[in-house]
Amino acid sequence: QVQLVESGGGLVQAGGSLRLSCAASGNIFRFTAMGWHRQAPGKQRELVAAITSGGGTNYAGSAKGRFTISRDPAKNTVYLEMNSLKPEDTAVYYCAAKTAGWGTTGPYDYWGRGTQVTVSS
C-alpha cells in the first residue's frame, strides 16, 4: 500500500517562502514520476511541478522561476520549494505519484491528503 504524506503548508505573507515535503512509504524510484498539484476553491486541480524517476522536471508556467521540485531518495521524500509567493498561490497542495507511463502528465495513481497553503496580501 502506497502512502504519501504532505507537510509544510501554512500561512505566509506575499513574497514569502515555504517548503513542502512529501514523504512516501518506500522507495520513490518505483514511481515513474512524482508531482505536486494544487486546487484552489472553485478551480480545477492543476499540476504545479513534477519530477520523473530520471530526474527530469516540469513546471507550470505560474511556477517557473519561483518553485523548485527536488527529492531526497535516502528519505523517500520529494520537496517543493516555493519562493516569492503570491495570494493566487493559495490552494491545497497535493503530492501524487504515478507508476506507469513516461513523462509527468497524468494519470497519477496515488495521492496524499493535501496540505493547505495560504498566502496573505
WOBELSUL-V885969 format. One record per residue. RES is the residue in three letters. PSI is psi in radians with two decimals (none if undefined). Layout:
# WOBELSUL-V885969
RES:PSI
RES:PSI
This chain:
# WOBELSUL-V885969
GLN:2.19
VAL:2.31
GLN:2.38
LEU:2.17
VAL:2.05
GLU:2.66
SER:2.90
GLY:-0.08
GLY:3.02
GLY:-2.90
LEU:2.26
VAL:2.64
GLN:2.71
ALA:2.41
GLY:-0.20
GLY:-3.04
SER:2.68
LEU:2.67
ARG:2.07
LEU:2.55
SER:2.56
CYS:1.89
ALA:2.16
ALA:2.62
SER:1.60
GLY:-3.11
ASN:2.13
ILE:-0.24
PHE:-0.11
ARG:-0.16
PHE:2.47
THR:-0.44
ALA:2.71
MET:2.50
GLY:2.74
TRP:2.20
HIS:2.84
ARG:2.68
GLN:2.08
ALA:2.74
PRO:2.26
GLY:0.08
LYS:2.81
GLN:2.67
ARG:2.45
GLU:2.61
LEU:2.23
VAL:-0.83
ALA:2.59
ALA:2.75
ILE:2.35
THR:2.95
SER:-0.46
GLY:-0.08
GLY:-0.03
GLY:2.54
THR:2.75
ASN:2.40
TYR:2.55
ALA:2.67
GLY:-0.64
SER:-0.30
ALA:-0.35
LYS:2.32
GLY:-0.23
ARG:-0.60
PHE:2.58
THR:2.21
ILE:2.43
SER:3.08
ARG:2.73
ASP:1.68
PRO:-0.56
ALA:-0.46
LYS:0.05
ASN:0.76
THR:2.45
VAL:2.48
TYR:2.73
LEU:1.88
GLU:2.15
MET:2.11
ASN:2.87
SER:0.84
LEU:2.55
LYS:2.73
PRO:-0.57
GLU:-0.10
ASP:-0.11
THR:2.17
ALA:2.99
VAL:2.24
TYR:2.23
TYR:2.42
CYS:2.48
ALA:2.73
ALA:2.52
LYS:2.61
THR:0.02
ALA:2.71
GLY:2.62
TRP:2.84
GLY:-2.91
THR:0.01
THR:2.85
GLY:-3.10
PRO:2.62
TYR:2.49
ASP:-0.53
TYR:2.49
TRP:2.52
GLY:-3.13
ARG:-0.23
GLY:2.73
THR:2.37
GLN:2.30
VAL:2.16
THR:2.17
VAL:2.07
SER:2.58
SER:none
